[in-house]
C-alpha cells in the first residue's frame, strides 16, 4: 500500500509542483471564464484580465518560494 501511495504522489508531483500555483491558476481561469460568459465581459477584456492575473499569481508563487528558501538558510 505504501508503494502505491508513493507512486501516486510522484505522479502527481510530475504535473503539480506547487499546489497553490495550480489552484490559484484554476480559480483565475474559472473566474475569468465566468465573467466572460455570464457577465458579458468582452473576450479581449477577459484576455487582459487573465494575462494580468497570471502575472499576479506567478509573482505570488515566486514570493512564497523565496520566503521558503530564505528560511532554509
Predicted model as a PDB file, atoms N, CA, C, CB and O in Angstrom, pLDDT in the B-factor column:
MODEL        1                                                                  
ATOM      1  N   UNK A   1       0.824  -1.195   0.000  1.00 80.00           N  
ATOM      2  CA  UNK A   1       0.000   0.000   0.000  1.00 80.00           C  
ATOM      3  C   UNK A   1       0.867   1.256   0.000  1.00 80.00           C  
ATOM      4  CB  UNK A   1      -0.937  -0.001   1.207  1.00 80.00           C  
ATOM      5  O   UNK A   1       0.551   2.239  -0.670  1.00 80.00           O  
ATOM      6  N   UNK A   2       1.949   1.214   0.748  1.00 86.00           N  
ATOM      7  CA  UNK A   2       2.863   2.355   0.808  1.00 86.00           C  
ATOM      8  C   UNK A   2       3.484   2.616  -0.559  1.00 86.00           C  
ATOM      9  CB  UNK A   2       3.963   2.112   1.855  1.00 86.00           C  
ATOM     10  O   UNK A   2       3.715   3.766  -0.932  1.00 86.00           O  
ATOM     11  N   UNK A   3       3.754   1.549  -1.303  1.00 88.00           N  
ATOM     12  CA  UNK A   3       4.328   1.694  -2.637  1.00 88.00           C  
ATOM     13  C   UNK A   3       3.366   2.418  -3.575  1.00 88.00           C  
ATOM     14  CB  UNK A   3       4.691   0.324  -3.210  1.00 88.00           C  
ATOM     15  O   UNK A   3       3.783   3.298  -4.328  1.00 88.00           O  
ATOM     16  N   UNK A   4       2.077   2.057  -3.536  1.00 89.00           N  
ATOM     17  CA  UNK A   4       1.085   2.721  -4.380  1.00 89.00           C  
ATOM     18  C   UNK A   4       0.937   4.185  -4.005  1.00 89.00           C  
ATOM     19  CB  UNK A   4      -0.263   2.017  -4.275  1.00 89.00           C  
ATOM     20  O   UNK A   4       0.757   5.038  -4.873  1.00 89.00           O  
ATOM     21  N   UNK A   5       1.011   4.473  -2.726  1.00 90.00           N  
ATOM     22  CA  UNK A   5       0.912   5.857  -2.273  1.00 90.00           C  
ATOM     23  C   UNK A   5       2.115   6.674  -2.759  1.00 90.00           C  
ATOM     24  CB  UNK A   5       0.812   5.912  -0.735  1.00 90.00           C  
ATOM     25  O   UNK A   5       1.961   7.820  -3.181  1.00 90.00           O  
ATOM     26  N   UNK A   6       3.287   6.091  -2.699  1.00 88.00           N  
ATOM     27  CA  UNK A   6       4.494   6.767  -3.175  1.00 88.00           C  
ATOM     28  C   UNK A   6       4.432   7.006  -4.681  1.00 88.00           C  
ATOM     29  CB  UNK A   6       5.741   5.945  -2.825  1.00 88.00           C  
ATOM     30  O   UNK A   6       4.785   8.084  -5.161  1.00 88.00           O  
ATOM     31  N   UNK A   7       3.983   6.002  -5.416  1.00 86.00           N  
ATOM     32  CA  UNK A   7       3.859   6.144  -6.870  1.00 86.00           C  
ATOM     33  C   UNK A   7       2.851   7.232  -7.209  1.00 86.00           C  
ATOM     34  CB  UNK A   7       3.440   4.805  -7.518  1.00 86.00           C  
ATOM     35  O   UNK A   7       3.094   8.051  -8.095  1.00 86.00           O  
ATOM     36  N   UNK A   8       1.730   7.245  -6.516  1.00 83.00           N  
ATOM     37  CA  UNK A   8       0.706   8.264  -6.758  1.00 83.00           C  
ATOM     38  C   UNK A   8       1.206   9.667  -6.472  1.00 83.00           C  
ATOM     39  CB  UNK A   8      -0.513   7.984  -5.916  1.00 83.00           C  
ATOM     40  O   UNK A   8       0.940  10.591  -7.240  1.00 83.00           O  
ATOM     41  N   UNK A   9       1.927   9.831  -5.375  1.00 82.00           N  
ATOM     42  CA  UNK A   9       2.434  11.168  -5.052  1.00 82.00           C  
ATOM     43  C   UNK A   9       3.511  11.608  -6.036  1.00 82.00           C  
ATOM     44  CB  UNK A   9       2.990  11.195  -3.627  1.00 82.00           C  
ATOM     45  O   UNK A   9       3.604  12.796  -6.348  1.00 82.00           O  
ATOM     46  N   UNK A  10       4.318  10.690  -6.527  1.00 80.00           N  
ATOM     47  CA  UNK A  10       5.330  11.032  -7.523  1.00 80.00           C  
ATOM     48  C   UNK A  10       4.689  11.415  -8.856  1.00 80.00           C  
ATOM     49  CB  UNK A  10       6.295   9.862  -7.721  1.00 80.00           C  
ATOM     50  O   UNK A  10       5.133  12.357  -9.513  1.00 80.00           O  
ATOM     51  N   UNK A  11       3.656  10.693  -9.251  1.00 77.00           N  
ATOM     52  CA  UNK A  11       2.956  11.038 -10.495  1.00 77.00           C  
ATOM     53  C   UNK A  11       2.280  12.400 -10.379  1.00 77.00           C  
ATOM     54  CB  UNK A  11       1.913   9.960 -10.844  1.00 77.00           C  
ATOM     55  O   UNK A  11       2.320  13.192 -11.321  1.00 77.00           O  
ATOM     56  N   UNK A  12       1.672  12.675  -9.254  1.00 76.00           N  
ATOM     57  CA  UNK A  12       1.055  13.973  -9.048  1.00 76.00           C  
ATOM     58  C   UNK A  12       2.108  15.076  -9.020  1.00 76.00           C  
ATOM     59  CB  UNK A  12       0.247  13.977  -7.752  1.00 76.00           C  
ATOM     60  O   UNK A  12       1.878  16.170  -9.537  1.00 76.00           O  
ATOM     61  N   UNK A  13       3.254  14.794  -8.423  1.00 73.00           N  
ATOM     62  CA  UNK A  13       4.341  15.762  -8.360  1.00 73.00           C  
ATOM     63  C   UNK A  13       4.920  16.103  -9.729  1.00 73.00           C  
ATOM     64  CB  UNK A  13       5.431  15.239  -7.474  1.00 73.00           C  
ATOM     65  O   UNK A  13       5.479  17.183  -9.915  1.00 73.00           O  
ATOM     66  N   UNK A  14       4.788  15.186 -10.687  1.00 69.00           N  
ATOM     67  CA  UNK A  14       5.266  15.472 -12.039  1.00 69.00           C  
ATOM     68  C   UNK A  14       4.444  16.572 -12.693  1.00 69.00           C  
ATOM     69  CB  UNK A  14       5.223  14.210 -12.897  1.00 69.00           C  
ATOM     70  O   UNK A  14       4.965  17.341 -13.501  1.00 69.00           O  
ATOM     71  N   UNK A  15       3.172  16.652 -12.350  1.00 69.00           N  
ATOM     72  CA  UNK A  15       2.286  17.604 -13.000  1.00 69.00           C  
ATOM     73  C   UNK A  15       1.995  18.824 -12.144  1.00 69.00           C  
ATOM     74  CB  UNK A  15       1.003  16.933 -13.364  1.00 69.00           C  
ATOM     75  O   UNK A  15       1.735  19.903 -12.676  1.00 69.00           O  
ATOM     76  N   UNK A  16       2.035  18.672 -10.842  1.00 68.00           N  
ATOM     77  CA  UNK A  16       1.734  19.778  -9.930  1.00 68.00           C  
ATOM     78  C   UNK A  16       2.901  19.907  -8.965  1.00 68.00           C  
ATOM     79  CB  UNK A  16       0.377  19.548  -9.159  1.00 68.00           C  
ATOM     80  O   UNK A  16       3.011  19.148  -8.002  1.00 68.00           O  
ATOM     81  N   UNK A  17       3.773  20.874  -9.231  1.00 69.00           N  
ATOM     82  CA  UNK A  17       4.921  21.084  -8.361  1.00 69.00           C  
ATOM     83  C   UNK A  17       4.544  21.977  -7.191  1.00 69.00           C  
ATOM     84  CB  UNK A  17       6.087  21.693  -9.142  1.00 69.00           C  
ATOM     85  O   UNK A  17       4.904  21.701  -6.046  1.00 69.00           O  
ATOM     86  N   UNK A  18       3.833  23.025  -7.478  1.00 76.00           N  
ATOM     87  CA  UNK A  18       3.408  23.966  -6.454  1.00 76.00           C  
ATOM     88  C   UNK A  18       1.885  23.957  -6.430  1.00 76.00           C  
ATOM     89  CB  UNK A  18       3.971  25.409  -6.722  1.00 76.00           C  
ATOM     90  O   UNK A  18       1.235  24.443  -7.355  1.00 76.00           O  
ATOM     91  N   UNK A  19       1.335  23.407  -5.379  1.00 79.00           N  
ATOM     92  CA  UNK A  19      -0.115  23.255  -5.288  1.00 79.00           C  
ATOM     93  C   UNK A  19      -0.862  24.571  -5.296  1.00 79.00           C  
ATOM     94  CB  UNK A  19      -0.467  22.504  -4.054  1.00 79.00           C  
ATOM     95  O   UNK A  19      -1.916  24.681  -5.923  1.00 79.00           O  
ATOM     96  N   UNK A  20      -0.336  25.565  -4.614  1.00 84.00           N  
ATOM     97  CA  UNK A  20      -1.038  26.846  -4.573  1.00 84.00           C  
ATOM     98  C   UNK A  20      -1.018  27.526  -5.936  1.00 84.00           C  
ATOM     99  CB  UNK A  20      -0.414  27.764  -3.521  1.00 84.00           C  
ATOM    100  O   UNK A  20      -1.988  28.187  -6.305  1.00 84.00           O  
ATOM    101  N   UNK A  21       0.057  27.377  -6.682  1.00 87.00           N  
ATOM    102  CA  UNK A  21       0.129  27.951  -8.025  1.00 87.00           C  
ATOM    103  C   UNK A  21      -0.922  27.311  -8.928  1.00 87.00           C  
ATOM    104  CB  UNK A  21       1.542  27.763  -8.625  1.00 87.00           C  
ATOM    105  O   UNK A  21      -1.615  28.007  -9.669  1.00 87.00           O  
ATOM    106  N   UNK A  22      -1.038  26.000  -8.865  1.00 85.00           N  
ATOM    107  CA  UNK A  22      -2.014  25.302  -9.687  1.00 85.00           C  
ATOM    108  C   UNK A  22      -3.438  25.673  -9.288  1.00 85.00           C  
ATOM    109  CB  UNK A  22      -1.813  23.796  -9.579  1.00 85.00           C  
ATOM    110  O   UNK A  22      -4.283  25.917 -10.149  1.00 85.00           O  
ATOM    111  N   UNK A  23      -3.702  25.716  -7.995  1.00 89.00           N  
ATOM    112  CA  UNK A  23      -5.046  26.033  -7.519  1.00 89.00           C  
ATOM    113  C   UNK A  23      -5.439  27.465  -7.874  1.00 89.00           C  
ATOM    114  CB  UNK A  23      -5.133  25.826  -6.009  1.00 89.00           C  
ATOM    115  O   UNK A  23      -6.547  27.705  -8.352  1.00 89.00           O  
ATOM    116  N   UNK A  24      -4.541  28.407  -7.642  1.00 92.00           N  
ATOM    117  CA  UNK A  24      -4.847  29.800  -7.968  1.00 92.00           C  
ATOM    118  C   UNK A  24      -5.030  30.001  -9.474  1.00 92.00           C  
ATOM    119  CB  UNK A  24      -3.737  30.716  -7.453  1.00 92.00           C  
ATOM    120  O   UNK A  24      -5.857  30.808  -9.898  1.00 92.00           O  
ATOM    121  N   UNK A  25      -4.270  29.279 -10.266  1.00 92.00           N  
ATOM    122  CA  UNK A  25      -4.422  29.378 -11.721  1.00 92.00           C  
ATOM    123  C   UNK A  25      -5.786  28.862 -12.167  1.00 92.00           C  
ATOM    124  CB  UNK A  25      -3.307  28.596 -12.431  1.00 92.00           C  
ATOM    125  O   UNK A  25      -6.443  29.466 -13.014  1.00 92.00           O  
ATOM    126  N   UNK A  26      -6.201  27.742 -11.588  1.00 93.00           N  
ATOM    127  CA  UNK A  26      -7.514  27.201 -11.933  1.00 93.00           C  
ATOM    128  C   UNK A  26      -8.641  28.123 -11.494  1.00 93.00           C  
ATOM    129  CB  UNK A  26      -7.697  25.832 -11.305  1.00 93.00           C  
ATOM    130  O   UNK A  26      -9.618  28.294 -12.223  1.00 93.00           O  
ATOM    131  N   UNK A  27      -8.520  28.715 -10.322  1.00 95.00           N  
ATOM    132  CA  UNK A  27      -9.531  29.655  -9.837  1.00 95.00           C  
ATOM    133  C   UNK A  27      -9.577  30.882 -10.742  1.00 95.00           C  
ATOM    134  CB  UNK A  27      -9.236  30.072  -8.375  1.00 95.00           C  
ATOM    135  O   UNK A  27     -10.659  31.362 -11.082  1.00 95.00           O  
ATOM    136  N   UNK A  28      -8.421  31.387 -11.130  1.00 96.00           N  
ATOM    137  CA  UNK A  28      -8.367  32.546 -12.015  1.00 96.00           C  
ATOM    138  C   UNK A  28      -9.049  32.251 -13.349  1.00 96.00           C  
ATOM    139  CB  UNK A  28      -6.914  32.971 -12.249  1.00 96.00           C  
ATOM    140  O   UNK A  28      -9.828  33.066 -13.844  1.00 96.00           O  
ATOM    141  N   UNK A  29      -8.762  31.104 -13.921  1.00 97.00           N  
ATOM    142  CA  UNK A  29      -9.371  30.733 -15.195  1.00 97.00           C  
ATOM    143  C   UNK A  29     -10.882  30.601 -15.048  1.00 97.00           C  
ATOM    144  CB  UNK A  29      -8.769  29.420 -15.717  1.00 97.00           C  
ATOM    145  O   UNK A  29     -11.630  31.048 -15.918  1.00 97.00           O  
ATOM    146  N   UNK A  30     -11.335  29.994 -13.962  1.00 97.00           N  
ATOM    147  CA  UNK A  30     -12.773  29.826 -13.738  1.00 97.00           C  
ATOM    148  C   UNK A  30     -13.471  31.179 -13.574  1.00 97.00           C  
ATOM    149  CB  UNK A  30     -13.020  28.953 -12.498  1.00 97.00           C  
ATOM    150  O   UNK A  30     -14.552  31.393 -14.121  1.00 97.00           O  
ATOM    151  N   UNK A  31     -12.853  32.086 -12.822  1.00 96.00           N  
ATOM    152  CA  UNK A  31     -13.463  33.393 -12.590  1.00 96.00           C  
ATOM    153  C   UNK A  31     -13.528  34.204 -13.882  1.00 96.00           C  
ATOM    154  CB  UNK A  31     -12.681  34.166 -11.519  1.00 96.00           C  
ATOM    155  O   UNK A  31     -14.552  34.818 -14.182  1.00 96.00           O  
ATOM    156  N   UNK A  32     -12.449  34.207 -14.637  1.00 97.00           N  
ATOM    157  CA  UNK A  32     -12.430  34.982 -15.886  1.00 97.00           C  
ATOM    158  C   UNK A  32     -13.400  34.387 -16.901  1.00 97.00           C  
ATOM    159  CB  UNK A  32     -11.004  35.028 -16.479  1.00 97.00           C  
ATOM    160  O   UNK A  32     -14.109  35.129 -17.580  1.00 97.00           O  
ATOM    161  N   UNK A  33     -13.444  33.074 -17.014  1.00 97.00           N  
ATOM    162  CA  UNK A  33     -14.368  32.475 -17.986  1.00 97.00           C  
ATOM    163  C   UNK A  33     -15.814  32.714 -17.564  1.00 97.00           C  
ATOM    164  CB  UNK A  33     -14.099  30.958 -18.133  1.00 97.00           C  
ATOM    165  O   UNK A  33     -16.673  32.918 -18.422  1.00 97.00           O  
ATOM    166  N   UNK A  34     -16.104  32.695 -16.267  1.00 97.00           N  
ATOM    167  CA  UNK A  34     -17.454  33.004 -15.802  1.00 97.00           C  
ATOM    168  C   UNK A  34     -17.797  34.467 -16.080  1.00 97.00           C  
ATOM    169  CB  UNK A  34     -17.590  32.700 -14.299  1.00 97.00           C  
ATOM    170  O   UNK A  34     -18.933  34.781 -16.435  1.00 97.00           O  
ATOM    171  N   UNK A  35     -16.828  35.352 -15.921  1.00 96.00           N  
ATOM    172  CA  UNK A  35     -17.071  36.768 -16.193  1.00 96.00           C  
ATOM    173  C   UNK A  35     -17.348  36.997 -17.673  1.00 96.00           C  
ATOM    174  CB  UNK A  35     -15.873  37.614 -15.744  1.00 96.00           C  
ATOM    175  O   UNK A  35     -18.181  37.833 -18.025  1.00 96.00           O  
ATOM    176  N   UNK A  36     -16.667  36.272 -18.529  1.00 96.00           N  
ATOM    177  CA  UNK A  36     -16.880  36.428 -19.968  1.00 96.00           C  
ATOM    178  C   UNK A  36     -18.239  35.851 -20.370  1.00 96.00           C  
ATOM    179  CB  UNK A  36     -15.745  35.739 -20.765  1.00 96.00           C  
ATOM    180  O   UNK A  36     -18.980  36.473 -21.132  1.00 96.00           O  
ATOM    181  N   UNK A  37     -18.560  34.679 -19.862  1.00 96.00           N  
ATOM    182  CA  UNK A  37     -19.801  34.009 -20.262  1.00 96.00           C  
ATOM    183  C   UNK A  37     -21.033  34.601 -19.587  1.00 96.00           C  
ATOM    184  CB  UNK A  37     -19.715  32.534 -19.945  1.00 96.00           C  
ATOM    185  O   UNK A  37     -22.043  34.845 -20.246  1.00 96.00           O  
ATOM    186  N   UNK A  38     -20.956  34.831 -18.287  1.00 96.00           N  
ATOM    187  CA  UNK A  38     -22.151  35.218 -17.538  1.00 96.00           C  
ATOM    188  C   UNK A  38     -22.335  36.731 -17.408  1.00 96.00           C  
ATOM    189  CB  UNK A  38     -22.099  34.610 -16.170  1.00 96.00           C  
ATOM    190  O   UNK A  38     -23.464  37.220 -17.442  1.00 96.00           O  
ATOM    191  N   UNK A  39     -21.261  37.456 -17.264  1.00 95.00           N  
ATOM    192  CA  UNK A  39     -21.361  38.891 -17.041  1.00 95.00           C  
ATOM    193  C   UNK A  39     -21.205  39.709 -18.316  1.00 95.00           C  
ATOM    194  CB  UNK A  39     -20.329  39.318 -16.048  1.00 95.00           C  
ATOM    195  O   UNK A  39     -21.371  40.929 -18.301  1.00 95.00           O  
ATOM    196  N   UNK A  40     -20.893  39.048 -19.401  1.00 94.00           N  
ATOM    197  CA  UNK A  40     -20.773  39.747 -20.681  1.00 94.00           C  
ATOM    198  C   UNK A  40     -19.486  40.532 -20.844  1.00 94.00           C  
ATOM    199  CB  UNK A  40     -21.921  40.668 -20.851  1.00 94.00           C  
ATOM    200  O   UNK A  40     -19.439  41.484 -21.623  1.00 94.00           O  
ATOM    201  N   UNK A  41     -18.447  40.152 -20.126  1.00 94.00           N  
ATOM    202  CA  UNK A  41     -17.148  40.804 -20.294  1.00 94.00           C  
ATOM    203  C   UNK A  41     -16.636  40.505 -21.703  1.00 94.00           C  
ATOM    204  CB  UNK A  41     -16.123  40.320 -19.208  1.00 94.00           C  
ATOM    205  O   UNK A  41     -16.651  39.350 -22.127  1.00 94.00           O  
ATOM    206  N   UNK A  42     -16.190  41.510 -22.422  1.00 96.00           N  
ATOM    207  CA  UNK A  42     -15.669  41.243 -23.775  1.00 96.00           C  
ATOM    208  C   UNK A  42     -14.471  40.281 -23.724  1.00 96.00           C  
ATOM    209  CB  UNK A  42     -15.253  42.572 -24.465  1.00 96.00           C  
ATOM    210  O   UNK A  42     -13.662  40.344 -22.798  1.00 96.00           O  
ATOM    211  N   UNK A  43     -14.362  39.405 -24.707  1.00 96.00           N  
ATOM    212  CA  UNK A  43     -13.260  38.438 -24.708  1.00 96.00           C  
ATOM    213  C   UNK A  43     -11.879  39.079 -24.624  1.00 96.00           C  
ATOM    214  CB  UNK A  43     -13.333  37.597 -25.945  1.00 96.00           C  
ATOM    215  O   UNK A  43     -10.985  38.540 -23.971  1.00 96.00           O  
ATOM    216  N   UNK A  44     -11.699  40.216 -25.274  1.00 97.00           N  
ATOM    217  CA  UNK A  44     -10.402  40.894 -25.191  1.00 97.00           C  
ATOM    218  C   UNK A  44     -10.138  41.359 -23.759  1.00 97.00           C  
ATOM    219  CB  UNK A  44     -10.352  42.097 -26.166  1.00 97.00           C  
ATOM    220  O   UNK A  44      -9.017  41.249 -23.262  1.00 97.00           O  
ATOM    221  N   UNK A  45     -11.160  41.871 -23.109  1.00 96.00           N  
ATOM    222  CA  UNK A  45     -11.024  42.268 -21.703  1.00 96.00           C  
ATOM    223  C   UNK A  45     -10.735  41.068 -20.818  1.00 96.00           C  
ATOM    224  CB  UNK A  45     -12.292  42.974 -21.221  1.00 96.00           C  
ATOM    225  O   UNK A  45      -9.926  41.147 -19.893  1.00 96.00           O  
ATOM    226  N   UNK A  46     -11.401  39.958 -21.106  1.00 96.00           N  
ATOM    227  CA  UNK A  46     -11.131  38.730 -20.357  1.00 96.00           C  
ATOM    228  C   UNK A  46      -9.700  38.261 -20.534  1.00 96.00           C  
ATOM    229  CB  UNK A  46     -12.083  37.634 -20.786  1.00 96.00           C  
ATOM    230  O   UNK A  46      -9.062  37.796 -19.589  1.00 96.00           O  
ATOM    231  N   UNK A  47      -9.205  38.390 -21.759  1.00 97.00           N  
ATOM    232  CA  UNK A  47      -7.811  38.018 -22.020  1.00 97.00           C  
ATOM    233  C   UNK A  47      -6.835  38.901 -21.273  1.00 97.00           C  
ATOM    234  CB  UNK A  47      -7.519  38.085 -23.501  1.00 97.00           C  
ATOM    235  O   UNK A  47      -5.830  38.425 -20.746  1.00 97.00           O  
ATOM    236  N   UNK A  48      -7.136  40.191 -21.230  1.00 97.00           N  
ATOM    237  CA  UNK A  48      -6.259  41.110 -20.490  1.00 97.00           C  
ATOM    238  C   UNK A  48      -6.288  40.821 -18.990  1.00 97.00           C  
ATOM    239  CB  UNK A  48      -6.673  42.568 -20.749  1.00 97.00           C  
ATOM    240  O   UNK A  48      -5.253  40.839 -18.323  1.00 97.00           O  
ATOM    241  N   UNK A  49      -7.484  40.556 -18.471  1.00 97.00           N  
ATOM    242  CA  UNK A  49      -7.601  40.220 -17.045  1.00 97.00           C  
ATOM    243  C   UNK A  49      -6.883  38.906 -16.761  1.00 97.00           C  
ATOM    244  CB  UNK A  49      -9.091  40.123 -16.618  1.00 97.00           C  
ATOM    245  O   UNK A  49      -6.208  38.776 -15.740  1.00 97.00           O  
ATOM    246  N   UNK A  50      -7.021  37.941 -17.648  1.00 97.00           N  
ATOM    247  CA  UNK A  50      -6.352  36.650 -17.469  1.00 97.00           C  
ATOM    248  C   UNK A  50      -4.832  36.809 -17.507  1.00 97.00           C  
ATOM    249  CB  UNK A  50      -6.806  35.658 -18.551  1.00 97.00           C  
ATOM    250  O   UNK A  50      -4.124  36.215 -16.694  1.00 97.00           O  
ATOM    251  N   UNK A  51      -4.340  37.597 -18.435  1.00 97.00           N  
ATOM    252  CA  UNK A  51      -2.892  37.826 -18.515  1.00 97.00           C  
ATOM    253  C   UNK A  51      -2.351  38.523 -17.281  1.00 97.00           C  
ATOM    254  CB  UNK A  51      -2.560  38.647 -19.743  1.00 97.00           C  
ATOM    255  O   UNK A  51      -1.319  38.126 -16.740  1.00 97.00           O  
ATOM    256  N   UNK A  52      -3.050  39.567 -16.831  1.00 98.00           N  
ATOM    257  CA  UNK A  52      -2.618  40.276 -15.621  1.00 98.00           C  
ATOM    258  C   UNK A  52      -2.729  39.373 -14.394  1.00 98.00           C  
ATOM    259  CB  UNK A  52      -3.456  41.553 -15.417  1.00 98.00           C  
ATOM    260  O   UNK A  52      -1.868  39.393 -13.515  1.00 98.00           O  
ATOM    261  N   UNK A  53      -3.794  38.588 -14.347  1.00 97.00           N  
ATOM    262  CA  UNK A  53      -3.971  37.672 -13.211  1.00 97.00           C  
ATOM    263  C   UNK A  53      -2.888  36.607 -13.160  1.00 97.00           C  
ATOM    264  CB  UNK A  53      -5.336  37.006 -13.281  1.00 97.00           C  
ATOM    265  O   UNK A  53      -2.430  36.234 -12.081  1.00 97.00           O  
ATOM    266  N   UNK A  54      -2.480  36.120 -14.318  1.00 95.00           N  
ATOM    267  CA  UNK A  54      -1.398  35.127 -14.357  1.00 95.00           C  
ATOM    268  C   UNK A  54      -0.095  35.716 -13.833  1.00 95.00           C  
ATOM    269  CB  UNK A  54      -1.197  34.606 -15.789  1.00 95.00           C  
ATOM    270  O   UNK A  54       0.658  35.043 -13.129  1.00 95.00           O  
ATOM    271  N   UNK A  55       0.167  36.965 -14.175  1.00 97.00           N  
ATOM    272  CA  UNK A  55       1.374  37.618 -13.656  1.00 97.00           C  
ATOM    273  C   UNK A  55       1.312  37.777 -12.141  1.00 97.00           C  
ATOM    274  CB  UNK A  55       1.564  38.987 -14.316  1.00 97.00           C  
ATOM    275  O   UNK A  55       2.314  37.584 -11.452  1.00 97.00           O  
ATOM    276  N   UNK A  56       0.144  38.125 -11.626  1.00 96.00           N  
ATOM    277  CA  UNK A  56      -0.018  38.267 -10.177  1.00 96.00           C  
ATOM    278  C   UNK A  56       0.156  36.923  -9.481  1.00 96.00           C  
ATOM    279  CB  UNK A  56      -1.396  38.861  -9.844  1.00 96.00           C  
ATOM    280  O   UNK A  56       0.852  36.835  -8.470  1.00 96.00           O  
ATOM    281  N   UNK A  57      -0.468  35.879 -10.012  1.00 94.00           N  
ATOM    282  CA  UNK A  57      -0.365  34.540  -9.411  1.00 94.00           C  
ATOM    283  C   UNK A  57       1.080  34.044  -9.459  1.00 94.00           C  
ATOM    284  CB  UNK A  57      -1.298  33.539 -10.141  1.00 94.00           C  
ATOM    285  O   UNK A  57       1.570  33.463  -8.490  1.00 94.00           O  
ATOM    286  N   UNK A  58       1.753  34.269 -10.569  1.00 92.00           N  
ATOM    287  CA  UNK A  58       3.147  33.830 -10.685  1.00 92.00           C  
ATOM    288  C   UNK A  58       4.049  34.582  -9.723  1.00 92.00           C  
ATOM    289  CB  UNK A  58       3.645  34.015 -12.112  1.00 92.00           C  
ATOM    290  O   UNK A  58       4.917  33.979  -9.093  1.00 92.00           O  
ATOM    291  N   UNK A  59       3.862  35.881  -9.602  1.00 93.00           N  
ATOM    292  CA  UNK A  59       4.700  36.651  -8.678  1.00 93.00           C  
ATOM    293  C   UNK A  59       4.431  36.249  -7.230  1.00 93.00           C  
ATOM    294  CB  UNK A  59       4.456  38.158  -8.860  1.00 93.00           C  
ATOM    295  O   UNK A  59       5.352  36.227  -6.413  1.00 93.00           O  
ATOM    296  N   UNK A  60       3.177  35.932  -6.907  1.00 91.00           N  
ATOM    297  CA  UNK A  60       2.856  35.436  -5.564  1.00 91.00           C  
ATOM    298  C   UNK A  60       3.569  34.115  -5.295  1.00 91.00           C  
ATOM    299  CB  UNK A  60       1.331  35.259  -5.399  1.00 91.00           C  
ATOM    300  O   UNK A  60       4.120  33.910  -4.214  1.00 91.00           O  
ATOM    301  N   UNK A  61       3.558  33.227  -6.276  1.00 88.00           N  
ATOM    302  CA  UNK A  61       4.207  31.928  -6.118  1.00 88.00           C  
ATOM    303  C   UNK A  61       5.717  32.075  -5.952  1.00 88.00           C  
ATOM    304  CB  UNK A  61       3.899  31.036  -7.317  1.00 88.00           C  
ATOM    305  O   UNK A  61       6.323  31.394  -5.124  1.00 88.00           O  
ATOM    306  N   UNK A  62       6.318  32.958  -6.732  1.00 89.00           N  
ATOM    307  CA  UNK A  62       7.764  33.189  -6.611  1.00 89.00           C  
ATOM    308  C   UNK A  62       8.092  33.793  -5.246  1.00 89.00           C  
ATOM    309  CB  UNK A  62       8.266  34.122  -7.745  1.00 89.00           C  
ATOM    310  O   UNK A  62       9.100  33.440  -4.633  1.00 89.00           O  
ATOM    311  N   UNK A  63       7.250  34.691  -4.777  1.00 91.00           N  
ATOM    312  CA  UNK A  63       7.473  35.312  -3.461  1.00 91.00           C  
ATOM    313  C   UNK A  63       7.412  34.269  -2.347  1.00 91.00           C  
ATOM    314  CB  UNK A  63       6.430  36.420  -3.203  1.00 91.00           C  
ATOM    315  O   UNK A  63       8.231  34.292  -1.428  1.00 91.00           O  
ATOM    316  N   UNK A  64       6.442  33.354  -2.427  1.00 87.00           N  
ATOM    317  CA  UNK A  64       6.338  32.304  -1.416  1.00 87.00           C  
ATOM    318  C   UNK A  64       7.539  31.363  -1.470  1.00 87.00           C  
ATOM    319  CB  UNK A  64       5.044  31.514  -1.605  1.00 87.00           C  
ATOM    320  O   UNK A  64       8.052  30.954  -0.428  1.00 87.00           O  
ATOM    321  N   UNK A  65       7.987  31.019  -2.673  1.00 84.00           N  
ATOM    322  CA  UNK A  65       9.148  30.134  -2.808  1.00 84.00           C  
ATOM    323  C   UNK A  65      10.407  30.807  -2.278  1.00 84.00           C  
ATOM    324  CB  UNK A  65       9.347  29.725  -4.276  1.00 84.00           C  
ATOM    325  O   UNK A  65      11.261  30.151  -1.682  1.00 84.00           O  
ATOM    326  N   UNK A  66      10.523  32.110  -2.492  1.00 89.00           N  
ATOM    327  CA  UNK A  66      11.674  32.842  -1.991  1.00 89.00           C  
ATOM    328  C   UNK A  66      11.691  32.865  -0.457  1.00 89.00           C  
ATOM    329  CB  UNK A  66      11.672  34.269  -2.544  1.00 89.00           C  
ATOM    330  O   UNK A  66      12.746  32.728   0.162  1.00 89.00           O  
ATOM    331  N   UNK A  67      10.531  33.036   0.134  1.00 87.00           N  
ATOM    332  CA  UNK A  67      10.447  33.003   1.600  1.00 87.00           C  
ATOM    333  C   UNK A  67      10.835  31.638   2.159  1.00 87.00           C  
ATOM    334  CB  UNK A  67       9.035  33.365   2.056  1.00 87.00           C  
ATOM    335  O   UNK A  67      11.546  31.550   3.160  1.00 87.00           O  
ATOM    336  N   UNK A  68      10.361  30.570   1.506  1.00 81.00           N  
ATOM    337  CA  UNK A  68      10.714  29.221   1.961  1.00 81.00           C  
ATOM    338  C   UNK A  68      12.208  28.983   1.838  1.00 81.00           C  
ATOM    339  CB  UNK A  68       9.948  28.163   1.160  1.00 81.00           C  
ATOM    340  O   UNK A  68      12.820  28.381   2.721  1.00 81.00           O  
ATOM    341  N   UNK A  69      12.800  29.454   0.741  1.00 81.00           N  
ATOM    342  CA  UNK A  69      14.229  29.268   0.520  1.00 81.00           C  
ATOM    343  C   UNK A  69      15.037  30.074   1.530  1.00 81.00           C  
ATOM    344  CB  UNK A  69      14.610  29.671  -0.911  1.00 81.00           C  
ATOM    345  O   UNK A  69      16.060  29.599   2.022  1.00 81.00           O  
ATOM    346  N   UNK A  70      14.591  31.284   1.844  1.00 84.00           N  
ATOM    347  CA  UNK A  70      15.315  32.132   2.801  1.00 84.00           C  
ATOM    348  C   UNK A  70      15.277  31.539   4.207  1.00 84.00           C  
ATOM    349  CB  UNK A  70      14.722  33.548   2.816  1.00 84.00           C  
ATOM    350  O   UNK A  70      16.222  31.714   4.976  1.00 84.00           O  
ATOM    351  N   UNK A  71      14.217  30.854   4.544  1.00 84.00           N  
ATOM    352  CA  UNK A  71      14.114  30.232   5.869  1.00 84.00           C  
ATOM    353  C   UNK A  71      15.090  29.078   6.017  1.00 84.00           C  
ATOM    354  CB  UNK A  71      12.691  29.741   6.118  1.00 84.00           C  
ATOM    355  O   UNK A  71      15.533  28.777   7.125  1.00 84.00           O  
ATOM    356  N   UNK A  72      15.433  28.418   4.889  1.00 81.00           N  
ATOM    357  CA  UNK A  72      16.380  27.297   4.953  1.00 81.00           C  
ATOM    358  C   UNK A  72      17.806  27.748   5.205  1.00 81.00           C  
ATOM    359  CB  UNK A  72      16.329  26.502   3.673  1.00 81.00           C  
ATOM    360  O   UNK A  72      18.621  26.980   5.716  1.00 81.00           O  
ATOM    361  N   UNK A  73      18.113  28.986   4.852  1.00 76.00           N  
ATOM    362  CA  UNK A  73      19.489  29.484   5.006  1.00 76.00           C  
ATOM    363  C   UNK A  73      19.792  29.856   6.397  1.00 76.00           C  
ATOM    364  CB  UNK A  73      19.736  30.653   4.130  1.00 76.00           C  
ATOM    365  O   UNK A  73      20.905  30.292   6.692  1.00 76.00           O  
TER     366      UNK A  73                                                      
ENDMDL                                                                          
END                                                                             
